Amino acid sequence: MEPIKESEKKQKTLPMLNVVLIGVCVVIIVAGFALMAGEPSGATEYNPDIFSVRRITVGPMIALAGFLGLIVAILFPKRNKNK
């Protein structure tokens, strides 16, 4: 077996731009889930806020946008420096 060259050892799986984009998308996903959070309805009292637009529409759409952005961030092409 051939020994692994130094240049092959230091090769990263994802470029730094992809890692930053993944981090931004994770923050967007967490924000979407935070928008869906809130006080629940209990057995003794009813909370009409559980059907608010923020919890039913806005939060899930933001989380979905984060998940779709995560796919794009992972598959984002690597730029060539030799142009």
Secondary structure, DSSP 8 states (H G I E B T S, - for coil): -----HHHHS--SS-HHHHHHHHHHHHHHHHHHHHH------SS---GGGG-HIIIIIHHHHHHHHHHHHHHHHH-----S--
